[in-house]
Amino acid sequence: MLSRVADSIYWMSRSLERAENVARFIDVNLNLMLDSEVLEGTQWRPLIITSGDQALFEARYGEATKESVIRFLTFDTANPNSILSCVSSARENARSVREIISSEMWEQANRFYHLIREAAEGEAILRNPHAFYTSVKMESHLFDGITGTTLTRSEPWHFLRLGKMLERADKTSRILDVKYFFLLPSPDWVGSAIDGVQWAALLRSASAFEMYRKRHRRITPEKVANFLILDRFFPRSISFCLFVAQESLRAITGTPENQYRNVAEQRLGQLVARLNYSDIEEIIKEGLHEFIDSLQLHLNRIDDAIHETFFAIPKVSGSAFPPQKNLGQ
């Protein structure tokens, strides 16, 4: 398998997952505004901070209002992490590997792109933003379902799953970080009715509310954080995502369990082991925000190692045209 093909599949998957999660961020914030007038006008800037694009946003828009944040995160093509930019990138990557993926996958990626493009040119999102962001999530789920039923469980499928799981782990951590910023305006909100509404909204943003209630019933900060970080059975928890990502990485390289052959496997294995031997009391004592910052740094280092191991073209001295790396050899 050529490294450029693996690269396209990996980033196609990450981009679609990122688009879905941006939709989740915005939708939960809109719902929070409906639940509490106290938050109105104060809680759009945290979405920009947790997206990691604060400098770009301030250069383009300045003040973080509902309209400017929604425009920046949804349709702004100058923002590489907007929904439109992510879906456009995913469609282009899908187009470049049409001979590898199924025709149904390509058709869904293309359909997803045109849905977002038409929304960007119209006013439908202003009339019913919840319906629009729900459709973004559903289109992403449809792509996942089509992939699961039409793509052979070979290297392309594992690169796709690897990208999706790493992106999902990162975005689940950012959803938790949004909650940290929600608490900044007033520490008095901790334990209040507003606090409970926010934790419930956070669970809904990760499609975790119902599964959490079946497991724990009563909503408490410690149990919510434990569920989204350490639960090994919920498919959007960080531990679950990294465990599945590790499975796919081993399937790609053929490395036996409890061993590693490259830096990517080493770094991912270290992070999985750290989570396996963590408990929520230690994490909260360390500081949830600090833990998430450290986690995101490790995820970035894992992504860098994957790029260097599988996608980067090796430098060959004395040759102006280095050979394409073949993952199957």
VMD Tcl script that draws the C-alpha trace (Angstrom):
set ca {
  {0.00 0.00 0.00}
  {1.49 3.34 -1.05}
  {2.16 5.86 1.71}
  {0.27 8.61 -0.14}
  {-2.81 6.36 -0.25}
  {-2.53 5.59 3.46}
  {-2.08 9.29 4.18}
  {-5.23 10.21 2.21}
  {-7.33 7.54 3.92}
  {-6.05 8.49 7.38}
  {-6.84 12.18 6.87}
  {-10.14 11.53 5.12}
  {-11.24 9.74 8.27}
  {-9.84 12.34 10.66}
  {-11.42 15.22 8.73}
  {-14.90 13.70 8.75}
  {-14.66 12.91 12.44}
  {-13.45 16.46 13.10}
  {-16.38 17.96 11.19}
  {-18.81 15.87 13.22}
  {-17.24 16.92 16.49}
  {-17.22 20.62 15.61}
  {-20.95 20.24 14.98}
  {-21.25 18.66 18.43}
  {-19.40 21.57 20.06}
  {-21.66 24.17 18.52}
  {-24.88 22.27 19.05}
  {-24.25 21.71 22.75}
  {-23.45 25.39 23.18}
  {-26.68 26.38 21.47}
  {-28.59 24.06 23.80}
  {-26.83 25.55 26.83}
  {-27.92 29.02 25.76}
  {-31.52 27.80 25.71}
  {-31.20 26.23 29.16}
  {-29.74 29.26 30.90}
  {-29.91 32.96 30.13}
  {-27.04 33.47 32.60}
  {-24.64 32.04 30.03}
  {-25.85 34.15 27.10}
  {-23.06 36.20 25.58}
  {-20.27 34.68 27.70}
  {-19.73 31.18 26.38}
  {-18.85 31.42 22.72}
  {-15.19 32.29 23.21}
  {-14.42 28.96 24.96}
  {-15.30 27.12 21.74}
  {-12.61 29.08 19.92}
  {-10.07 28.51 22.70}
  {-10.62 24.76 22.80}
  {-10.53 24.50 19.00}
  {-6.93 25.75 19.06}
  {-7.63 28.46 16.46}
  {-7.89 31.49 18.73}
  {-5.22 33.59 16.95}
  {-6.77 33.04 13.52}
  {-10.26 33.83 14.81}
  {-9.18 37.06 16.50}
  {-7.37 38.18 13.36}
  {-10.48 37.60 11.24}
  {-13.35 38.46 13.57}
  {-12.13 40.03 16.80}
  {-15.03 39.64 19.21}
  {-16.46 36.19 19.87}
  {-20.20 36.50 19.29}
  {-22.68 33.76 18.47}
  {-22.76 34.77 14.79}
  {-18.97 35.14 14.37}
  {-18.14 31.86 16.13}
  {-20.73 29.90 14.17}
  {-19.50 31.39 10.88}
  {-15.84 30.69 11.73}
  {-16.35 27.11 12.91}
  {-18.91 26.13 10.29}
  {-18.33 27.79 6.92}
  {-15.10 29.84 7.00}
  {-12.79 28.32 4.37}
  {-9.86 30.31 5.81}
  {-10.22 28.16 8.92}
  {-8.79 24.71 8.08}
  {-10.80 23.20 10.94}
  {-14.23 24.55 9.98}
  {-16.89 22.01 9.06}
  {-16.82 23.10 5.42}
  {-13.01 22.92 5.23}
  {-12.92 19.48 6.88}
  {-15.62 17.99 4.66}
  {-14.01 19.53 1.55}
  {-10.65 18.03 2.52}
  {-12.24 14.63 3.22}
  {-14.00 14.67 -0.17}
  {-10.75 15.52 -1.97}
  {-8.90 12.73 -0.15}
  {-11.72 10.31 -0.97}
  {-11.55 11.33 -4.63}
  {-7.81 10.63 -4.72}
  {-8.29 7.06 -3.43}
  {-11.50 6.09 -5.24}
  {-9.82 2.93 -6.51}
  {-9.16 1.84 -2.90}
  {-12.41 2.72 -1.10}
  {-15.88 1.52 -2.10}
  {-18.01 3.52 -4.55}
  {-20.64 3.91 -1.82}
  {-18.08 5.59 0.44}
  {-17.13 8.05 -2.30}
  {-20.78 8.82 -3.05}
  {-21.51 9.53 0.61}
  {-18.44 11.77 0.99}
  {-19.50 13.66 -2.13}
  {-23.11 13.95 -0.92}
  {-21.92 15.18 2.49}
  {-19.81 17.89 0.83}
  {-22.67 19.18 -1.31}
  {-24.98 19.30 1.73}
  {-22.52 21.57 3.57}
  {-21.79 23.66 0.47}
  {-25.51 24.31 -0.14}
  {-25.99 25.24 3.52}
  {-23.10 27.71 3.29}
  {-24.74 29.43 0.34}
  {-28.23 29.57 1.93}
  {-29.88 30.73 5.13}
  {-31.24 27.43 6.44}
  {-28.74 27.27 9.31}
  {-29.99 30.59 10.66}
  {-33.58 29.37 10.72}
  {-32.89 26.02 12.39}
  {-29.25 25.55 13.49}
  {-30.05 22.46 15.57}
  {-31.45 20.65 12.52}
  {-28.37 21.56 10.48}
  {-25.84 20.35 13.05}
  {-27.85 17.19 13.61}
  {-27.69 16.53 9.86}
  {-23.88 16.96 9.95}
  {-23.63 14.33 12.67}
  {-25.97 11.98 10.85}
  {-24.09 12.30 7.55}
  {-20.88 11.40 9.37}
  {-22.58 8.40 11.00}
  {-23.87 7.31 7.60}
  {-20.35 7.39 6.20}
  {-19.15 5.24 9.11}
  {-21.97 2.76 8.55}
  {-21.31 2.53 4.82}
  {-17.61 2.04 5.48}
  {-18.30 -0.70 8.00}
  {-20.40 -2.69 5.53}
  {-18.51 -2.13 2.25}
  {-14.78 -1.97 3.04}
  {-12.60 -5.05 3.49}
  {-10.83 -5.30 6.86}
  {-7.39 -4.77 5.35}
  {-4.77 -2.01 5.62}
  {-7.02 0.79 4.25}
  {-9.72 -0.01 6.82}
  {-7.20 0.00 9.66}
  {-5.70 3.34 8.59}
  {-9.22 4.76 8.41}
  {-10.07 3.44 11.87}
  {-6.74 4.61 13.28}
  {-7.37 8.18 12.11}
  {-10.97 8.20 13.32}
  {-10.14 6.91 16.79}
  {-7.25 9.32 17.38}
  {-9.39 12.24 16.24}
  {-12.29 11.12 18.42}
  {-10.07 10.78 21.48}
  {-8.75 14.29 20.93}
  {-12.22 15.78 20.49}
  {-13.67 14.01 23.52}
  {-10.89 15.58 25.56}
  {-11.74 18.98 24.09}
  {-15.42 18.55 24.92}
  {-14.35 18.04 28.54}
  {-12.12 21.09 28.31}
  {-15.08 23.20 27.18}
  {-16.65 22.39 30.54}
  {-13.53 23.70 32.29}
  {-13.94 27.04 30.55}
  {-17.66 27.14 31.36}
  {-16.68 27.26 35.04}
  {-14.40 30.28 34.64}
  {-17.04 33.04 34.78}
  {-18.05 32.17 38.34}
  {-16.76 29.48 40.72}
  {-20.07 29.90 42.56}
  {-21.73 27.90 39.76}
  {-19.98 24.71 40.89}
  {-22.64 22.37 42.31}
  {-25.48 24.68 41.27}
  {-28.38 23.95 38.93}
  {-26.42 25.58 36.10}
  {-23.53 23.21 36.80}
  {-25.82 20.18 36.52}
  {-27.30 21.44 33.25}
  {-23.81 21.87 31.84}
  {-22.65 18.37 32.75}
  {-25.78 16.89 31.20}
  {-25.24 18.95 28.04}
  {-21.63 17.81 27.91}
  {-22.75 14.17 27.98}
  {-25.26 14.83 25.22}
  {-22.55 16.46 23.09}
  {-20.68 13.16 23.19}
  {-23.88 11.12 22.61}
  {-23.18 9.73 26.07}
  {-26.14 10.89 28.16}
  {-28.30 7.78 27.93}
  {-25.44 5.30 28.31}
  {-24.10 7.25 31.27}
  {-27.49 7.25 32.99}
  {-27.83 3.48 32.46}
  {-24.45 3.01 34.14}
  {-24.43 5.67 36.88}
  {-27.90 7.28 37.02}
  {-26.94 10.36 39.07}
  {-24.78 12.95 37.30}
  {-21.65 13.97 39.21}
  {-18.51 15.63 37.79}
  {-16.23 12.79 38.87}
  {-18.39 10.09 37.32}
  {-18.85 12.03 34.08}
  {-15.11 12.59 33.75}
  {-14.45 8.93 34.56}
  {-17.00 7.80 31.95}
  {-15.58 9.97 29.15}
  {-11.91 9.37 29.97}
  {-11.47 5.88 31.41}
  {-14.50 3.78 30.47}
  {-13.33 0.83 28.33}
  {-16.73 0.04 26.83}
  {-18.22 3.37 25.73}
  {-17.18 4.04 22.09}
  {-16.47 7.75 22.55}
  {-14.41 7.50 25.73}
  {-10.74 8.35 25.39}
  {-9.55 4.97 26.71}
  {-11.79 3.05 24.31}
  {-10.66 5.13 21.32}
  {-6.97 4.71 22.08}
  {-7.31 0.98 22.71}
  {-9.01 0.52 19.31}
  {-6.43 2.77 17.64}
  {-3.68 0.60 19.11}
  {-5.38 -2.52 17.72}
  {-5.42 -1.06 14.20}
  {-1.83 0.16 14.45}
  {-0.70 -3.35 15.42}
  {-2.74 -4.85 12.58}
  {-0.98 -2.53 10.11}
  {2.52 -3.40 11.32}
  {1.94 -6.99 12.42}
  {3.49 -6.25 15.81}
  {2.60 -8.72 18.60}
  {0.85 -7.47 21.71}
  {3.05 -5.82 24.37}
  {5.77 -5.06 21.83}
  {6.58 -2.15 19.54}
  {8.57 -1.73 16.34}
  {8.40 2.01 15.76}
  {8.00 5.28 17.63}
  {4.28 5.54 16.82}
  {3.57 2.19 18.49}
  {5.78 3.12 21.43}
  {4.08 6.46 22.07}
  {0.56 5.11 21.64}
  {1.34 2.13 23.87}
  {2.71 4.42 26.59}
  {-0.44 6.55 26.54}
  {-2.74 3.51 26.63}
  {-0.77 2.11 29.58}
  {-0.99 5.44 31.38}
  {-4.77 5.44 31.07}
  {-5.02 1.76 32.01}
  {-3.33 2.47 35.33}
  {-5.00 5.81 36.09}
  {-8.02 6.48 38.26}
  {-10.27 9.50 38.23}
  {-9.31 10.62 41.73}
  {-5.67 10.99 40.68}
  {-6.67 12.82 37.50}
  {-8.86 15.31 39.35}
  {-6.20 15.81 42.01}
  {-3.69 16.57 39.25}
  {-6.23 18.92 37.66}
  {-8.62 17.95 34.90}
  {-7.56 20.80 32.65}
  {-3.86 20.01 33.16}
  {-4.49 16.33 32.47}
  {-6.30 17.16 29.23}
  {-3.51 19.50 28.14}
  {-0.97 16.73 28.68}
  {-3.18 14.22 26.87}
  {-3.56 16.46 23.84}
  {0.21 16.98 23.71}
  {0.74 13.20 23.69}
  {-1.88 12.75 20.96}
  {-0.08 15.33 18.82}
  {3.21 13.48 19.33}
  {1.55 10.20 18.30}
  {0.21 11.83 15.14}
  {3.69 13.19 14.34}
  {5.17 9.71 14.79}
  {2.53 8.14 12.52}
  {3.37 10.69 9.83}
  {7.10 10.02 10.09}
  {6.66 6.24 10.20}
  {4.12 5.74 7.42}
  {3.58 8.86 5.32}
  {6.80 10.85 5.08}
  {8.93 10.21 2.02}
  {12.37 9.08 3.21}
  {15.35 11.12 2.10}
  {17.69 9.13 -0.12}
  {21.15 10.58 -0.68}
  {22.23 10.91 -4.29}
  {18.72 10.63 -5.68}
  {16.54 13.52 -6.78}
  {13.52 11.22 -6.95}
  {13.27 9.09 -3.80}
  {11.10 5.99 -4.17}
  {7.54 5.94 -2.88}
  {7.36 4.08 0.42}
  {5.33 0.87 0.14}
  {3.66 -0.20 3.37}
  {3.09 -3.71 2.13}
  {6.76 -4.53 2.00}
}
mol new
graphics top color blue
foreach p $ca { graphics top sphere $p radius 0.5 }
foreach p [lrange $ca 0 end-1] q [lrange $ca 1 end] { graphics top cylinder $p $q radius 0.2 }
display resetview
